[in-house]
Amino acid sequence: QTMSIPFAKVRIVECGTQLAGRLTARLFADQGAEVVIVANHDCKAVKEFNAETNAYLNRGKIKLDLPEGDGKPKSDMIKSADIVIVDGESAECQRSDKQILLRVCAALIGDQVYGYLPHDCDDDFLNGLVGFYTDMAQESFLDRKVIYTPLRLCSVYCGVTGAVACAAALVDRERSQLGREIQASRLAGGIAAIGALSLTIEGPSLPKYLISAPISYVRKGLDMKDFEVIRKEAVHNPLKQLWLEQRLVPLGAPYPCSDGRLFLPMATFNRGIARRLVDLLGIWSKVQELGIVDCTAYEAANDKYRFHNLALPLNFAWQTGCSLAELLEATFKQKTAAEWEALCCDHKIACATVLSFQEWFEDEETRKAKIVAQVEEQWQIGRSVWLETAKPYPPLVQAKELQGADASAMLAELLRSKVAP
């Protein structure tokens, strides 16, 4: 007997054209909802994407070409919806008691600081506010290279949180027989994108086995003095940095393959995918010989395995992580990076062949995504140079030159003086 698709009896009417709202509707369409597009796609928000991307966002949806001037068919369709998705403060939907209305906004309507932003404010500007353009709000103080991303993370996270909120409202409607009006802030989505990287679950009344395993900490069994020696060498030696990453995060670090290229499996945060990877590599029995078990981390009886449980791969004891990294290193050398990538993709394991900057710069997918752009016949980093889309600019803060020999010393001064760098 097959399981029914969760949202098979739900109708969603997509009135908006912003990426976040289109993505929310697409997520529901994948789970069986009937999604009807009544928005006019002859606009900048849609046209800035290529045909392939628009086809992806429209997958599984029904596009209605409604006659100009006669608003009744559109109005009737909106009235028939369980969920209506609009841009900003659009008045297209006069929500009935049982309807759920999702407004996709740049910032929450009425927000004292950023409520003035237009709903179609470009992601470039929001990325600048959040810190995606510069240092992800934190990396510049960790003695590491600045991270830059042109990805529309604010809109993507907003689309996902919008879908979660609408699904929760649908469930609650079964209890209350009432709908909801939901505001999904793209700016808040961007902040969540950064925050999700550092979320922990803890509290005085929480059982020990439910407290999040820390990510950035010295692993059990590794002396702090020894770690400091390794860390200092890793800062200046890329090969030592790779060696260290493999041992700290063995299931989510790059490994050299038979062709000399680096291959990155991503099996760190999910117990099922971690097990799927070691099974695919044919090393589960050898992994067990290292003392690693595969059991749920959400039962108190299994807390004794917290330093060698496949379900907590960020919490391996130092020696366990070292042994697993050595096993993975030997295994990945048996095939080329392309062969491993094909195998992992076939088994639904996220992965990537690591490209050099030049390879990435010239990659067809990079150019298709407009991460790079042609400016005066020269290929350059793309969205970072489209400054017009980043207006209105945030108010500038008077800069202060920080003293110090390294980033750590500068951070200490910054925290002491409480001024912006």
C-alpha positions as CSV (number, residue, x, y, z in Angstrom):
1,Q,0.0,0.0,0.0
2,T,1.4,3.3,-1.1
3,M,1.4,6.4,1.2
4,S,-0.8,9.3,0.1
5,I,1.0,12.5,-0.8
6,P,0.7,14.9,2.2
7,F,-0.8,17.9,0.5
8,A,-2.8,16.2,-2.3
9,K,-6.0,18.0,-1.4
10,V,-4.6,21.5,-0.9
11,R,-4.9,24.2,-3.5
12,I,-2.4,27.0,-3.6
13,V,-2.8,30.2,-5.7
14,E,0.5,31.9,-6.5
15,C,-0.1,35.6,-7.0
16,G,3.4,36.8,-6.3
17,T,6.5,36.8,-8.5
18,Q,9.3,37.0,-5.9
19,L,11.7,34.0,-5.7
20,A,10.8,33.1,-2.1
21,G,7.1,32.8,-2.7
22,R,7.6,30.8,-5.9
23,L,9.9,28.5,-4.0
24,T,7.4,28.0,-1.2
25,A,4.7,27.0,-3.8
26,R,7.2,24.7,-5.5
27,L,7.9,22.9,-2.3
28,F,4.2,22.3,-1.8
29,A,3.8,21.2,-5.4
30,D,6.5,18.5,-4.9
31,Q,4.3,17.2,-2.0
32,G,1.2,16.9,-4.1
33,A,-0.5,20.3,-3.7
34,E,-2.3,21.8,-6.7
35,V,-0.5,25.0,-7.4
36,V,-2.1,27.5,-9.8
37,I,-0.1,30.5,-11.0
38,V,-2.2,33.6,-11.7
39,A,0.7,36.1,-11.5
40,N,1.9,37.9,-14.6
41,H,5.4,36.6,-15.3
42,D,6.2,39.3,-17.8
43,C,8.2,41.2,-15.1
44,K,11.8,41.7,-13.9
45,A,11.5,39.3,-10.9
46,V,10.9,36.4,-13.3
47,K,12.8,37.5,-16.4
48,E,16.1,37.8,-14.5
49,F,16.2,34.0,-14.3
50,N,17.0,31.9,-17.3
51,A,14.5,29.5,-18.8
52,E,16.0,26.5,-17.0
53,T,15.6,28.1,-13.6
54,N,12.1,29.3,-14.3
55,A,11.1,25.8,-15.4
56,Y,12.5,24.5,-12.1
57,L,10.5,27.0,-10.1
58,N,7.3,26.3,-12.1
59,R,7.6,22.5,-12.0
60,G,4.4,20.7,-11.1
61,K,2.4,24.0,-11.3
62,I,-0.5,25.1,-13.5
63,K,-0.1,28.4,-15.2
64,L,-3.3,30.2,-16.1
65,D,-3.2,32.8,-18.8
66,L,-6.1,35.0,-17.7
67,P,-7.7,37.6,-20.0
68,E,-6.6,41.2,-19.5
69,G,-9.1,43.6,-17.9
70,D,-11.5,41.0,-16.5
71,G,-10.5,40.4,-12.9
72,K,-13.3,38.0,-12.1
73,P,-11.6,34.7,-13.1
74,K,-8.5,35.6,-11.1
75,S,-10.6,36.7,-8.1
76,D,-12.7,33.5,-8.2
77,M,-9.5,31.4,-8.3
78,I,-8.0,33.2,-5.3
79,K,-11.2,32.7,-3.4
80,S,-11.0,28.9,-4.0
81,A,-7.5,28.6,-2.6
82,D,-6.4,27.1,0.7
83,I,-3.2,29.1,0.6
84,V,-2.6,32.4,-1.3
85,I,0.9,33.7,-1.8
86,V,1.4,37.4,-2.6
87,D,4.2,39.9,-2.7
88,G,4.4,42.4,0.2
89,E,1.3,44.3,1.0
90,S,-0.6,43.3,-2.1
91,A,-4.4,43.6,-1.7
92,E,-5.2,41.0,-4.3
93,C,-6.4,38.6,-1.7
94,Q,-9.2,39.5,0.8
95,R,-8.6,36.5,3.0
96,S,-11.6,34.5,4.1
97,D,-11.7,33.0,7.7
98,K,-10.3,29.7,6.6
99,Q,-7.7,30.8,4.1
100,I,-4.0,31.1,4.8
101,L,-2.4,34.2,3.3
102,L,1.4,34.3,2.9
103,R,3.0,37.7,2.3
104,V,6.6,37.6,1.1
105,C,8.3,40.8,2.3
106,A,11.8,42.2,2.5
107,A,11.3,42.9,6.2
108,L,8.4,42.4,8.5
109,I,5.7,45.0,7.8
110,G,5.9,47.8,10.4
111,D,9.4,46.9,11.6
112,Q,10.9,50.0,13.2
113,V,14.3,49.6,11.5
114,Y,13.8,47.9,8.2
115,G,10.0,48.1,7.6
116,Y,10.5,50.8,5.0
117,L,12.2,48.4,2.6
118,P,10.1,47.7,-0.5
119,H,8.9,44.1,-0.8
120,D,10.8,43.6,-4.0
121,C,14.1,44.9,-2.5
122,D,16.9,43.1,-4.3
123,D,18.6,40.2,-2.6
124,D,22.0,41.9,-3.2
125,F,21.0,44.7,-0.8
126,L,19.6,42.2,1.8
127,N,22.8,40.1,1.5
128,G,24.8,43.3,2.2
129,L,22.8,44.1,5.3
130,V,23.1,40.6,6.7
131,G,26.8,40.2,5.8
132,F,26.8,37.5,3.1
133,Y,28.9,39.8,0.8
134,T,31.6,40.4,3.3
135,D,32.3,37.9,6.0
136,M,29.1,35.9,6.9
137,A,29.0,38.2,9.9
138,Q,31.9,36.4,11.6
139,E,34.6,34.7,9.5
140,S,36.9,37.7,9.2
141,F,37.9,37.4,12.9
142,L,38.9,33.7,12.7
143,D,42.2,34.1,10.9
144,R,40.5,32.7,7.8
145,K,39.9,34.0,4.3
146,V,36.7,36.0,3.9
147,I,33.8,34.0,2.5
148,Y,31.8,35.6,-0.3
149,T,28.6,34.2,-1.7
150,P,26.4,35.6,-4.4
151,L,23.6,33.0,-3.7
152,R,20.2,34.4,-2.9
153,L,20.2,32.8,0.6
154,C,17.8,35.4,2.1
155,S,15.1,34.4,-0.5
156,V,15.8,30.7,-0.3
157,Y,15.6,30.5,3.5
158,C,12.5,32.7,3.4
159,G,10.9,30.3,0.9
160,V,11.6,27.3,3.1
161,T,10.4,29.0,6.4
162,G,7.3,30.2,4.5
163,A,6.5,26.7,3.5
164,V,7.0,25.4,7.1
165,A,4.8,28.2,8.5
166,C,2.0,27.5,5.9
167,A,2.2,23.8,6.6
168,A,1.9,24.5,10.4
169,A,-1.1,26.8,9.7
170,L,-2.8,24.1,7.7
171,V,-2.4,21.6,10.5
172,D,-3.7,24.1,13.0
173,R,-6.7,24.9,10.8
174,E,-7.8,21.3,11.4
175,R,-8.1,22.2,15.1
176,S,-9.3,25.8,15.0
177,Q,-11.2,25.9,11.6
178,L,-9.4,29.2,11.1
179,G,-6.8,30.4,8.6
180,R,-3.8,32.7,9.2
181,E,-2.0,35.7,7.7
182,I,1.7,35.0,7.6
183,Q,4.5,37.4,6.9
184,A,7.7,35.8,5.6
185,S,10.7,38.2,5.9
186,R,13.6,37.6,3.5
187,L,15.9,39.7,5.7
188,A,15.0,37.5,8.7
189,G,15.5,34.5,6.4
190,G,19.1,35.6,5.8
191,I,19.8,36.1,9.5
192,A,18.4,32.6,10.0
193,A,20.7,31.2,7.4
194,I,23.7,32.4,9.4
195,G,22.1,31.5,12.8
196,A,21.4,28.0,11.7
197,L,25.1,27.4,11.5
198,S,25.5,28.0,15.2
199,L,22.2,26.8,16.8
200,T,22.5,24.6,19.8
201,I,19.9,22.9,22.1
202,E,20.7,23.2,25.8
203,G,19.2,24.1,29.1
204,P,19.3,23.2,32.8
205,S,16.3,20.9,32.7
206,L,17.2,19.2,29.4
207,P,18.6,15.6,29.7
208,K,22.3,15.4,28.9
209,Y,21.7,13.1,25.9
210,L,19.5,15.7,24.2
211,I,22.0,18.6,24.5
212,S,23.5,19.4,21.1
213,A,27.0,18.1,20.4
214,P,29.2,21.2,20.0
215,I,30.9,21.7,16.6
216,S,33.8,24.0,17.4
217,Y,35.6,22.4,20.3
218,V,38.7,20.3,21.0
219,R,37.7,16.7,20.5
220,K,37.8,14.2,23.5
221,G,41.2,12.7,23.9
222,L,43.1,15.6,22.2
223,D,45.3,17.7,24.5
224,M,44.8,21.4,24.1
225,K,48.5,22.1,23.8
226,D,48.8,19.5,21.1
227,F,45.8,21.0,19.3
228,E,47.3,24.5,19.4
229,V,50.5,23.2,17.7
230,I,48.4,21.5,15.0
231,R,46.2,24.5,14.5
232,K,49.1,26.9,14.1
233,E,50.6,24.7,11.4
234,A,47.2,24.3,9.7
235,V,46.8,28.1,9.4
236,H,50.0,28.3,7.3
237,N,49.9,24.9,5.5
238,P,46.9,24.0,3.4
239,L,47.8,20.3,3.4
240,K,47.9,20.3,7.2
241,Q,44.6,22.2,7.2
242,L,43.1,19.4,5.0
243,W,44.5,16.8,7.3
244,L,43.0,18.5,10.4
245,E,39.6,19.0,8.7
246,Q,39.5,15.3,7.8
247,R,40.0,14.3,11.4
248,L,37.6,16.8,13.0
249,V,34.8,16.1,10.4
250,P,35.7,12.8,8.7
251,L,32.3,12.4,7.0
252,G,32.3,16.0,5.6
253,A,35.8,16.8,4.5
254,P,37.5,16.5,1.1
255,Y,39.7,13.4,0.3
256,P,42.2,12.9,-2.6
257,C,41.1,10.3,-5.2
258,S,43.0,8.1,-7.7
259,D,43.2,11.0,-10.2
260,G,44.7,13.4,-7.6
261,R,41.5,15.5,-7.4
262,L,39.7,16.2,-4.1
263,F,36.2,14.7,-3.6
264,L,33.9,16.1,-0.9
265,P,31.1,13.8,0.6
266,M,28.5,15.5,2.7
267,A,27.3,13.0,5.2
268,T,27.9,14.8,8.5
269,F,24.5,16.0,9.8
270,N,22.3,13.1,9.0
271,R,22.6,9.6,10.6
272,G,20.8,7.9,7.6
273,I,23.1,9.5,5.0
274,A,26.2,8.8,7.1
275,R,25.2,5.1,7.1
276,R,24.4,5.2,3.4
277,L,27.8,6.5,2.7
278,V,29.8,3.9,4.6
279,D,27.6,1.2,3.1
280,L,28.2,2.5,-0.4
281,L,32.0,2.6,0.3
282,G,31.8,-1.0,1.5
283,I,33.5,-0.2,4.8
284,W,30.8,-0.6,7.4
285,S,32.4,-3.7,8.9
286,K,35.7,-1.9,9.2
287,V,34.0,1.1,10.7
288,Q,32.5,-1.2,13.4
289,E,36.0,-2.5,14.1
290,L,36.9,1.1,15.1
291,G,34.3,0.9,17.8
292,I,31.7,3.1,16.0
293,V,28.0,2.1,16.4
294,D,24.9,3.2,14.5
295,C,22.1,3.9,16.9
296,T,19.6,6.7,17.7
297,A,21.1,9.6,19.7
298,Y,17.6,10.4,21.2
299,E,17.5,7.6,23.8
300,A,19.2,8.0,27.2
301,A,20.5,4.4,27.0
302,N,22.7,5.3,24.0
303,D,24.4,8.3,25.6
304,K,27.4,6.1,26.4
305,Y,28.1,5.9,22.7
306,R,28.1,9.7,22.2
307,F,31.8,9.8,21.2
308,H,31.6,7.0,18.7
309,N,28.1,7.0,17.3
310,L,27.4,7.4,13.5
311,A,24.4,9.5,14.5
312,L,26.8,12.2,16.0
313,P,29.6,12.4,13.5
314,L,30.6,15.9,14.7
315,N,31.2,14.4,18.2
316,F,33.7,11.6,17.4
317,A,36.6,11.3,20.0
318,W,39.9,12.4,18.5
319,Q,41.3,9.0,18.0
320,T,38.1,7.7,16.5
321,G,38.0,10.6,14.0
322,C,41.6,10.0,13.1
323,S,41.1,6.3,12.4
324,L,37.9,6.9,10.4
325,A,39.7,9.6,8.3
326,E,42.5,7.2,7.5
327,L,40.0,4.5,6.5
328,L,38.1,7.0,4.2
329,E,41.3,8.3,2.8
330,A,42.4,4.8,1.7
331,T,39.0,4.1,0.3
332,F,38.6,7.2,-1.8
333,K,41.9,6.6,-3.5
334,Q,40.4,3.6,-5.2
335,K,38.4,5.6,-7.8
336,T,38.5,8.9,-9.6
337,A,36.6,11.9,-8.2
338,A,34.2,11.7,-11.1
339,E,33.4,8.1,-10.4
340,W,32.8,8.8,-6.7
341,E,30.5,11.8,-7.6
342,A,28.4,9.6,-10.0
343,L,28.1,6.9,-7.4
344,C,27.1,9.2,-4.6
345,C,24.6,11.1,-6.8
346,D,23.0,7.7,-7.7
347,H,22.6,7.0,-4.0
348,K,21.2,10.4,-3.1
349,I,24.3,11.5,-1.1
350,A,25.2,15.2,-1.4
351,C,28.8,15.6,-2.7
352,A,31.0,17.6,-5.0
353,T,34.3,17.3,-6.8
354,V,36.4,20.2,-5.5
355,L,37.3,22.6,-8.3
356,S,40.2,25.1,-8.4
357,F,39.1,28.7,-8.5
358,Q,39.8,28.9,-12.2
359,E,37.9,25.7,-12.9
360,W,35.0,27.0,-10.9
361,F,35.2,30.4,-12.6
362,E,35.0,28.7,-16.1
363,D,32.4,26.1,-15.1
364,E,29.3,26.1,-17.3
365,E,27.0,25.9,-14.2
366,T,28.7,28.8,-12.6
367,R,28.1,31.0,-15.6
368,K,24.6,29.7,-16.1
369,A,23.8,30.7,-12.5
370,K,25.2,34.2,-13.3
371,I,27.6,34.0,-10.4
372,V,30.1,35.3,-12.9
373,A,29.2,37.8,-15.6
374,Q,30.8,39.2,-18.7
375,V,31.8,42.9,-18.3
376,E,33.3,44.6,-21.3
377,E,34.1,41.2,-22.8
378,Q,35.9,40.0,-19.6
379,W,34.5,37.4,-17.3
380,Q,34.3,38.7,-13.7
381,I,32.6,37.8,-10.5
382,G,29.0,38.6,-11.3
383,R,26.5,39.9,-8.8
384,S,29.0,41.7,-6.7
385,V,29.5,44.3,-9.4
386,W,25.8,45.0,-10.0
387,L,25.8,47.8,-7.5
388,E,22.6,49.4,-8.8
389,T,20.6,46.6,-7.4
390,A,22.0,47.2,-3.9
391,K,20.3,50.6,-3.5
392,P,19.3,52.1,-1.2
393,Y,22.6,51.7,0.6
394,P,22.7,51.1,4.3
395,P,23.8,54.1,6.4
396,L,27.6,54.2,6.7
397,V,29.3,53.9,10.0
398,Q,32.4,55.9,10.7
399,A,35.3,53.5,10.3
400,K,38.0,53.1,12.9
401,E,41.4,51.5,12.2
402,L,42.1,48.7,14.6
403,Q,45.5,48.0,16.0
404,G,46.9,44.5,16.3
405,A,49.3,42.1,14.6
406,D,46.5,39.6,13.7
407,A,42.8,39.2,13.5
408,S,42.5,37.8,17.1
409,A,44.2,40.9,18.5
410,M,42.0,43.2,16.4
411,L,38.9,41.4,17.6
412,A,40.0,41.8,21.2
413,E,40.3,45.6,20.7
414,L,37.0,45.7,18.9
415,L,35.2,44.0,21.8
416,R,37.0,46.2,24.3
417,S,36.2,49.5,22.5
418,K,32.7,48.5,21.2
419,V,33.1,50.4,17.9
420,A,32.6,49.3,14.3
421,P,35.7,48.3,12.4
